[in-house]
Amino acid sequence: MRLNRPLAVTACGLGAICVVLGAFAAHGAGPQVKPLLTTGAHYGMVHALLALLAAAWAGTAPVRWAGWLAVIGGAVFAASLTLVGMAGLRAMGAVAPVGGLLMILSWLLFAWGVVRTASPPSDLS
């Protein structure tokens, strides 16, 4: 197995940020902000995990790109919801769909990369 270390480290960073975001949502955020932070943390964490899987798979370019799109999309989505909730920047609500689109593309690109791969990396079978 060939690990894409930069992608793995970046995905771990997103995961850590999402844990902090989720913890703040659970223990420090007001009732109006909590749903935004919880949603951002949830989607960010799921996509950090997808990026880790892509970093471990890393056999084809589409899978690597899917990992990066997952990290970027998850970060953009979580950050935009956080800025809406915490800073009151309602205009950032228009940025959240960009992150959502990147997350959707990451799943589709990952699937395409998996289909294009003759067999999974030997350590994953």
Backbone bond lengths (Angstrom), bond angles and torsions (degrees), N, CA, C in turn:
res aa  C-N    CA-C-N  psi(-1)  N-CA   C-N-CA  omega(-1)  CA-C   N-CA-C  phi
1 M - - - 1.453 - - 1.521 108.24 -
2 R 1.319 115.29 137.68 1.456 121.76 178.38 1.520 108.11 -109.77
3 L 1.307 117.03 114.57 1.461 122.04 -177.73 1.517 110.37 -88.65
4 N 1.315 116.50 131.89 1.456 121.68 173.24 1.537 105.82 -86.98
5 R 1.327 115.82 93.42 1.475 120.57 -173.58 1.527 114.07 -61.61
6 P 1.332 119.95 -45.20 1.472 117.88 179.38 1.526 112.40 -59.18
7 L 1.318 116.84 -40.84 1.461 119.86 178.46 1.522 110.59 -66.48
8 A 1.327 117.27 -41.88 1.464 120.72 -179.94 1.531 111.17 -62.83
9 V 1.319 116.54 -43.86 1.470 120.25 -179.57 1.530 110.57 -66.17
10 T 1.317 116.99 -41.93 1.466 120.92 178.49 1.528 110.70 -63.97
11 A 1.331 116.83 -42.43 1.466 120.85 177.75 1.524 110.72 -61.55
12 C 1.328 117.02 -40.66 1.465 120.10 177.66 1.529 111.34 -64.32
13 G 1.320 116.15 -37.61 1.468 119.65 176.03 1.516 111.55 -61.85
14 L 1.337 116.39 -44.43 1.468 119.80 177.56 1.523 110.10 -62.53
15 G 1.324 116.63 -42.47 1.463 119.83 178.43 1.517 112.08 -59.35
16 A 1.326 116.85 -44.37 1.472 120.87 179.60 1.529 110.96 -62.97
17 I 1.320 116.63 -44.08 1.466 120.47 178.69 1.523 110.47 -61.14
18 C 1.317 116.17 -39.05 1.468 119.91 -179.37 1.526 111.79 -68.71
19 V 1.327 117.58 -33.11 1.475 119.88 174.77 1.528 109.51 -64.42
20 V 1.316 116.65 -44.73 1.471 120.54 178.27 1.529 110.06 -61.59
21 L 1.304 116.45 -45.14 1.466 121.55 179.76 1.523 111.03 -61.38
22 G 1.319 116.74 -45.20 1.465 120.87 178.46 1.519 112.40 -65.08
23 A 1.332 116.61 -39.52 1.465 120.09 178.31 1.523 110.70 -64.80
24 F 1.325 116.35 -41.82 1.458 118.56 177.49 1.523 110.93 -64.91
25 A 1.331 116.34 -38.95 1.469 119.76 177.88 1.517 110.32 -60.60
26 A 1.318 116.83 -39.49 1.464 121.14 -176.68 1.525 112.84 -77.32
27 H 1.331 117.23 -31.71 1.467 118.94 -169.81 1.523 116.23 -119.94
28 G 1.337 118.29 -12.97 1.453 117.22 -174.93 1.513 115.70 -134.37
29 A 1.297 116.67 -15.35 1.464 119.84 -174.99 1.525 111.01 -83.81
30 G 1.305 115.16 148.73 1.456 120.57 175.36 1.523 110.81 -72.39
31 P 1.313 116.15 166.60 1.467 119.85 -175.02 1.528 114.57 -63.36
32 Q 1.324 117.58 -26.32 1.463 118.73 179.42 1.524 112.33 -80.56
33 V 1.322 116.86 -26.09 1.465 122.07 -176.93 1.527 111.18 -91.10
34 K 1.317 116.60 -29.66 1.464 121.59 -174.23 1.531 114.16 -52.12
35 P 1.339 120.29 -46.53 1.475 119.17 -179.50 1.532 113.25 -62.43
36 L 1.315 117.44 -37.37 1.462 120.40 179.20 1.525 110.85 -65.80
37 L 1.322 116.85 -46.74 1.458 120.79 -179.62 1.522 111.48 -65.74
38 T 1.320 116.46 -40.90 1.466 120.54 179.79 1.529 110.49 -63.09
39 T 1.321 116.63 -44.86 1.464 120.30 179.29 1.528 110.63 -63.62
40 G 1.310 117.54 -46.21 1.466 120.74 178.96 1.521 111.91 -60.84
41 A 1.332 117.25 -43.12 1.466 121.14 179.27 1.527 110.90 -64.77
42 H 1.319 116.72 -42.35 1.466 120.76 -178.96 1.525 111.39 -62.28
43 Y 1.313 116.80 -53.03 1.462 119.98 -178.74 1.531 111.21 -65.16
44 G 1.317 116.86 -39.35 1.466 119.70 177.57 1.515 111.89 -61.65
45 M 1.336 117.42 -42.18 1.459 120.88 -179.01 1.528 111.35 -66.70
46 V 1.323 116.85 -44.35 1.472 119.87 178.70 1.523 110.00 -58.16
47 H 1.310 117.15 -39.98 1.457 119.90 -176.92 1.525 112.28 -80.93
48 A 1.321 117.64 -23.66 1.469 119.80 169.68 1.526 109.34 -64.79
49 L 1.318 116.86 -40.33 1.465 120.43 178.19 1.530 111.45 -67.30
50 L 1.332 117.35 -40.47 1.463 119.86 176.04 1.527 109.96 -60.78
51 A 1.321 116.85 -41.86 1.463 120.67 179.31 1.529 111.06 -64.71
52 L 1.321 117.99 -37.26 1.474 120.39 175.96 1.523 110.85 -63.73
53 L 1.312 116.69 -41.68 1.459 120.26 176.89 1.529 110.04 -62.18
54 A 1.309 116.54 -43.49 1.462 120.30 178.18 1.526 110.81 -63.99
55 A 1.322 117.37 -37.43 1.464 120.75 178.50 1.522 110.90 -64.99
56 A 1.324 116.27 -36.31 1.460 120.17 179.28 1.526 111.12 -75.21
57 W 1.321 116.75 -37.56 1.470 121.51 -179.43 1.523 108.73 -71.72
58 A 1.309 115.91 -60.53 1.470 125.98 172.03 1.515 116.09 38.80
59 G 1.327 118.02 24.69 1.451 119.95 -178.03 1.512 114.06 -81.88
60 T 1.308 118.14 -33.04 1.461 120.99 -176.98 1.516 110.02 -124.33
61 A 1.320 114.99 156.26 1.461 120.02 179.26 1.528 112.39 -59.08
62 P 1.349 119.80 -42.56 1.465 118.03 179.32 1.531 113.29 -59.57
63 V 1.319 117.41 -36.58 1.472 119.96 179.27 1.524 110.06 -68.79
64 R 1.325 117.18 -41.64 1.474 119.33 177.25 1.521 110.68 -61.97
65 W 1.343 116.38 -45.58 1.460 119.93 178.25 1.524 111.24 -61.67
66 A 1.320 116.24 -38.56 1.467 120.13 178.44 1.528 110.29 -60.50
67 G 1.314 116.65 -40.90 1.463 120.03 178.08 1.514 112.24 -61.39
68 W 1.327 115.74 -45.93 1.463 118.53 179.49 1.530 112.07 -66.47
69 L 1.327 117.02 -39.36 1.469 119.41 176.88 1.530 111.01 -63.83
70 A 1.335 116.67 -36.41 1.469 120.71 178.42 1.526 110.60 -63.36
71 V 1.334 116.61 -45.35 1.468 120.58 179.93 1.521 110.79 -65.29
72 I 1.317 116.03 -48.53 1.472 119.60 -178.05 1.527 110.42 -64.92
73 G 1.322 116.73 -47.00 1.461 120.20 -179.91 1.521 112.19 -61.99
74 G 1.332 116.67 -44.59 1.465 120.18 178.50 1.515 111.91 -62.23
75 A 1.332 116.24 -41.08 1.464 120.07 179.58 1.530 111.81 -67.88
76 V 1.314 116.62 -44.01 1.478 120.55 179.42 1.522 109.81 -62.56
77 F 1.325 116.54 -45.56 1.464 120.58 -179.03 1.534 110.86 -62.49
78 A 1.322 116.86 -50.54 1.470 120.53 -179.03 1.528 111.44 -63.46
79 A 1.327 116.77 -42.79 1.468 119.99 -179.21 1.521 111.75 -65.40
80 S 1.319 116.42 -40.85 1.470 118.03 -178.67 1.526 110.96 -66.03
81 L 1.336 117.71 -41.50 1.467 119.53 177.69 1.521 111.18 -66.78
82 T 1.322 116.43 -36.30 1.466 120.12 177.83 1.526 110.47 -64.36
83 L 1.316 116.92 -43.22 1.467 119.84 179.84 1.524 112.09 -67.72
84 V 1.315 117.28 -33.69 1.468 120.04 175.06 1.520 109.25 -64.11
85 G 1.324 116.25 -48.05 1.459 120.40 -175.35 1.513 114.63 -75.03
86 M 1.319 117.16 -44.82 1.465 120.70 -172.60 1.529 113.26 -87.28
87 A 1.319 117.28 -37.92 1.456 120.25 -175.80 1.517 112.73 -104.60
88 G 1.312 116.69 -4.29 1.457 119.93 -179.94 1.514 113.68 69.06
89 L 1.321 117.45 20.31 1.464 120.93 179.76 1.521 109.21 -84.04
90 R 1.308 115.75 82.62 1.467 121.15 -175.00 1.526 111.95 -60.82
91 A 1.321 117.76 -27.33 1.461 120.88 179.32 1.526 111.59 -62.67
92 M 1.335 117.03 -25.01 1.463 120.13 178.56 1.523 111.67 -68.04
93 G 1.323 116.93 -15.61 1.455 120.42 175.02 1.528 111.41 -61.35
94 A 1.321 116.26 -25.72 1.464 120.55 177.68 1.526 111.77 -77.52
95 V 1.319 117.45 -15.01 1.464 121.86 179.89 1.527 110.93 -86.78
96 A 1.323 117.26 -27.71 1.466 121.32 -178.01 1.528 112.37 -54.32
97 P 1.329 120.35 -41.95 1.465 119.27 178.52 1.536 113.64 -63.09
98 V 1.324 117.37 -26.12 1.471 119.62 175.79 1.523 109.17 -64.97
99 G 1.334 115.86 -45.96 1.459 119.64 175.87 1.517 111.42 -61.62
100 G 1.331 116.29 -40.69 1.464 120.62 178.30 1.520 111.69 -62.06
101 L 1.309 117.15 -42.11 1.462 120.90 178.67 1.531 110.64 -63.42
102 L 1.329 116.77 -42.74 1.467 119.93 177.96 1.529 111.16 -62.63
103 M 1.337 116.81 -38.15 1.465 119.78 178.22 1.531 110.66 -65.79
104 I 1.316 117.56 -42.99 1.468 120.72 177.90 1.530 110.10 -61.39
105 L 1.327 116.34 -45.68 1.460 120.19 179.11 1.523 111.44 -61.95
106 S 1.326 117.00 -34.61 1.465 119.24 179.71 1.526 110.96 -62.68
107 W 1.326 117.13 -41.69 1.469 120.16 178.98 1.514 110.88 -66.05
108 L 1.323 117.31 -43.11 1.461 120.58 -179.46 1.527 111.62 -66.32
109 L 1.321 116.32 -41.45 1.453 120.68 178.81 1.524 111.11 -67.50
110 F 1.321 116.63 -38.39 1.469 120.09 176.83 1.530 109.74 -61.44
111 A 1.329 116.61 -45.55 1.464 120.33 179.45 1.525 110.66 -61.08
112 W 1.320 116.87 -43.49 1.457 120.60 178.97 1.524 110.45 -61.76
113 G 1.333 117.01 -43.10 1.461 120.67 178.77 1.514 112.68 -63.78
114 V 1.323 116.63 -37.49 1.463 120.40 178.19 1.526 110.35 -67.08
115 V 1.322 116.65 -42.69 1.469 120.40 179.48 1.525 110.23 -63.65
116 R 1.305 117.87 -37.24 1.469 122.08 -179.18 1.522 112.74 -73.03
117 T 1.322 117.77 -17.99 1.455 121.32 -179.31 1.525 108.89 -83.17
118 A 1.306 116.18 129.15 1.464 120.48 -178.61 1.529 111.36 -61.63
119 S 1.309 116.94 -42.35 1.462 121.20 177.35 1.520 107.61 -152.49
120 P 1.331 117.43 156.16 1.461 119.17 -179.67 1.530 110.23 -66.93
121 P 1.334 117.25 159.40 1.457 119.52 175.23 1.524 109.62 -52.17
122 S 1.320 117.29 146.16 1.465 121.18 -171.48 1.511 113.75 -56.79
123 D 1.308 118.65 -31.02 1.465 120.21 -179.44 1.517 113.12 -77.38
124 L 1.321 118.10 -12.93 1.467 120.95 -178.52 1.532 112.40 -97.99
125 S 1.319 119.34 -7.60 1.461 120.21 -176.63 1.517 111.74 -85.55
